[in-house]
Amino acid sequence: MGFIGSGLGLAVFFGLFIVFKWINILNEYERGVIFRLGRVLDEAKGPGFVFVFWPLDRMVKISLRTVVHDIPPQDVITRDNVSVKVNAVVYFRVMNPVKSVIEVENYVYATSQLAQTTLRAVLGEVELDDLLSKREDVNVRLQEIIDQHSDPWGVKVSMVEVKHVDLPPDMQRAIAKQAEAEREKRAKIIHAGGELEASKKLAEAAEVMSKNSVTIQLRYLQTLTEISTENASTIVFPVPISMLEALFGNKKDS
């Protein structure tokens, strides 16, 4: 009886073990690639309950969530022979779980290595100014190339972003001097434009005042009034004879 009881318990345990191996629960973001006697089934299974008839079947779980992978800093020599360190981040996800299992051994590692080599190759074809000022164009080109090469693995690269460009100290100083010179250039252009506009207005005012001598005299008196207001000291100034004649000419005539 003891032997029969132990054998029954062992059979129950083995039966429960088999049931738990057969029944699998996959989350919404997971898919299961099932191999039956070494051959993969046509489509991935899941989410929810998935029956795997072990030991004939074997299942590989694949996550469909977007992977955010940081590309370590890469030593890059740009087209104009400037040595820089560049790091980036790549966003990708599995679109075809079956291909991601049977076409490549480790799709995350493969995509990472592909992103590193592509980053060095693409940035080696651009100049430093384009890398700094046209980063969006560089990101789009990186994304297109990496996505094209990872498509046979069932992986979709949605975005690549260059995070940081580490410049040599001498190049940083050169760029700072260039930026300062550009600011001085803009300041001089603005100042020259103001001087030109002021000279035009002065020329117009001189032309108007030259047509009427009384206007010149009034402007002269106005200037004297402004000087006397700003300074409390006594001011001695010459009076043009033409102004005196204009003021007292009528009195002599009378």
C-alpha positions as a printed Julia matrix, in Angstrom:
254×3 Matrix{Float64}:
  0.0     0.0     0.0
  2.83    2.37    0.8
  4.46    1.68   -2.56
  1.16    2.25   -4.38
  0.57    5.5    -2.46
  4.03    6.85   -3.23
  3.67    5.89   -6.89
  0.3     7.66   -7.07
  1.75   10.78   -5.47
  4.63   10.75   -7.92
  2.21   10.39  -10.82
  0.12   13.32   -9.56
  3.22   15.45   -9.16
  4.41   14.57  -12.66
  0.95   15.28  -14.07
  0.83   18.71  -12.43
  4.33   19.43  -13.69
  3.29   18.56  -17.23
  0.16   20.74  -16.97
  2.16   23.74  -15.76
  4.64   23.25  -18.58
  1.82   23.13  -21.1
 -0.09   26.16  -19.86
  1.64   29.51  -20.35
  0.27   33.02  -19.83
  1.69   35.82  -21.97
  1.24   39.52  -21.24
 -0.23   41.95  -23.73
  3.23   43.06  -24.88
  4.6    39.51  -25.23
  4.48   36.97  -28.01
  5.61   33.34  -28.01
  7.55   31.73  -30.86
  6.89   27.98  -30.62
  9.23   25.33  -32.0
  7.73   21.89  -32.54
 10.41   19.22  -32.96
 12.83   21.95  -34.03
 10.51   23.55  -36.6
  8.97   26.93  -35.91
  5.22   27.36  -36.25
  3.94   29.83  -38.82
  2.84   32.57  -36.42
  3.73   33.75  -32.95
  1.22   33.01  -30.21
 -0.29   35.28  -27.57
 -1.22   37.21  -25.61
 -3.2    35.26  -23.0
 -3.21   31.48  -22.58
 -0.78   29.64  -24.8
 -0.55   25.84  -24.77
  2.9    24.42  -25.3
  2.91   20.63  -25.51
  6.19   20.0   -23.79
  8.5    18.15  -24.46
  7.54   18.21  -28.14
  7.23   22.0   -28.18
  9.52   24.75  -26.96
  8.55   28.42  -26.66
 10.7    31.55  -26.84
  9.15   34.73  -25.38
  9.67   37.99  -27.27
  8.75   41.44  -25.97
  7.12   43.87  -28.4
  7.85   46.98  -26.31
 10.14   49.7   -27.61
 13.75   49.23  -26.54
 15.7    52.4   -25.68
 19.35   51.56  -26.21
 22.2    53.92  -25.39
 25.07   53.81  -27.89
 28.38   54.26  -26.01
 30.68   57.14  -27.08
 32.36   56.48  -30.4
 35.63   57.99  -31.66
 34.79   59.6   -34.98
 36.94   61.53  -37.48
 34.73   63.88  -39.46
 35.12   64.67  -43.13
 37.2    67.78  -42.33
 39.59   65.69  -40.15
 38.31   66.7   -36.71
 38.43   63.99  -34.04
 35.31   63.96  -31.84
 33.54   61.62  -29.44
 29.85   61.11  -30.21
 27.21   59.1   -28.37
 23.62   58.52  -29.38
 20.42   56.69  -28.44
 18.41   54.36  -30.68
 14.73   53.42  -30.31
 13.62   50.12  -31.82
 11.06   47.36  -31.35
 10.28   43.88  -32.69
  7.68   43.85  -35.45
  8.06   40.2   -36.47
  8.77   37.91  -33.47
  9.48   34.87  -35.65
 12.21   36.65  -37.65
 13.75   38.12  -34.5
 14.33   34.56  -33.25
 15.31   32.59  -36.34
 17.14   35.27  -38.37
 19.51   36.57  -35.68
 20.91   35.11  -32.47
 20.41   38.2   -30.26
 18.51   41.04  -31.94
 19.29   43.57  -29.19
 23.05   42.99  -29.38
 22.96   42.87  -33.19
 21.05   46.16  -33.41
 23.45   47.78  -30.94
 26.51   46.76  -32.94
 24.87   47.85  -36.17
 24.06   51.26  -34.66
 27.67   51.75  -33.51
 29.22   50.94  -36.88
 26.64   53.01  -38.75
 27.24   55.97  -36.43
 30.98   55.94  -37.16
 30.45   55.47  -40.9
 27.83   58.22  -41.34
 29.52   60.83  -39.15
 32.8    60.2   -40.95
 31.16   61.5   -44.13
 29.9    64.81  -42.71
 31.78   67.95  -41.71
 31.85   69.25  -38.17
 29.67   72.28  -38.95
 26.96   70.03  -40.41
 27.17   67.7   -37.41
 26.58   70.62  -35.05
 24.05   72.65  -37.05
 22.21   69.97  -39.07
 21.79   67.3   -36.43
 18.21   66.5   -37.45
 19.35   65.55  -40.96
 22.07   63.34  -39.48
 19.53   61.64  -37.19
 17.2    60.89  -40.09
 20.0    59.42  -42.16
 21.15   57.21  -39.28
 17.6    55.99  -38.69
 17.06   55.1   -42.35
 20.31   53.14  -42.67
 19.95   51.19  -39.41
 16.29   50.43  -40.1
 17.09   49.16  -43.59
 19.72   46.72  -42.31
 17.69   45.52  -39.3
 14.49   44.92  -41.28
 15.45   41.27  -42.17
 15.6    40.59  -38.42
 12.0    41.75  -37.91
 13.2    44.85  -36.04
 11.87   48.35  -36.7
 14.12   51.29  -35.8
 11.81   54.22  -35.13
 14.29   56.94  -34.14
 17.98   57.67  -33.66
 19.16   60.74  -31.75
 22.72   62.04  -31.45
 22.95   63.01  -27.78
 26.32   64.64  -27.29
 29.31   65.7   -29.37
 32.51   66.0   -27.32
 34.94   68.4   -29.04
 38.68   68.75  -28.37
 39.61   71.79  -26.2
 41.36   73.62  -29.06
 38.29   73.18  -31.26
 36.04   74.49  -28.49
 38.16   77.62  -28.22
 38.09   78.1   -32.0
 34.31   77.78  -32.09
 33.97   80.24  -29.19
 36.15   82.78  -31.03
 34.13   82.27  -34.2
 30.87   82.85  -32.32
 32.27   86.0   -30.69
 33.42   87.34  -34.06
 29.99   86.63  -35.51
 28.32   88.57  -32.68
 30.67   91.54  -33.2
 29.95   91.44  -36.91
 26.18   91.59  -36.32
 26.64   94.44  -33.8
 28.69   96.48  -36.28
 26.15   95.86  -39.04
 23.31   97.02  -36.8
 25.29  100.09  -35.7
 26.15  100.98  -39.3
 22.52  100.59  -40.28
 21.52  102.99  -37.5
 24.11  105.52  -38.59
 22.9   105.3   -42.18
 19.29  105.82  -41.14
 20.26  108.78  -38.92
 22.27  110.39  -41.73
 19.29  110.11  -44.06
 17.03  111.79  -41.51
 19.61  114.56  -40.91
 19.91  115.14  -44.65
 16.14  115.45  -44.94
 16.04  117.85  -41.99
 18.85  119.97  -43.46
 17.05  120.14  -46.76
 13.84  121.36  -45.08
 15.67  123.9   -42.92
 17.66  125.26  -45.87
 14.44  126.31  -47.56
 13.35  128.54  -44.66
 15.83  130.66  -42.66
 13.35  131.16  -39.83
 13.41  127.38  -39.21
 17.17  127.52  -38.65
 16.79  130.38  -36.2
 14.08  128.58  -34.25
 16.22  125.47  -34.04
 19.12  127.59  -32.81
 16.98  129.13  -30.06
 15.66  125.71  -29.08
 19.19  124.38  -28.68
 20.09  127.32  -26.45
 17.05  126.64  -24.29
 18.05  123.0   -23.84
 21.59  124.0   -22.87
 20.38  126.52  -20.29
 18.04  123.94  -18.76
 20.71  121.27  -18.32
 23.44  123.62  -17.04
 22.89  126.2   -14.31
 26.0   128.24  -15.22
 26.12  131.4   -17.33
 26.57  130.73  -21.03
 27.95  133.26  -23.5
 27.08  132.52  -27.1
 27.36  134.45  -30.37
 24.25  135.65  -32.09
 24.28  135.53  -35.88
 23.87  138.93  -37.53
 21.24  137.5   -39.82
 19.15  136.65  -36.8
 19.46  140.19  -35.42
 18.51  141.64  -38.76
 15.49  139.36  -38.85
 14.48  140.4   -35.33
 15.13  144.15  -35.57
 14.77  144.76  -39.24
 11.08  145.5   -38.96
 11.68  147.95  -36.09
 14.15  150.0   -38.22
 11.74  150.07  -41.09
  9.07  151.49  -38.84
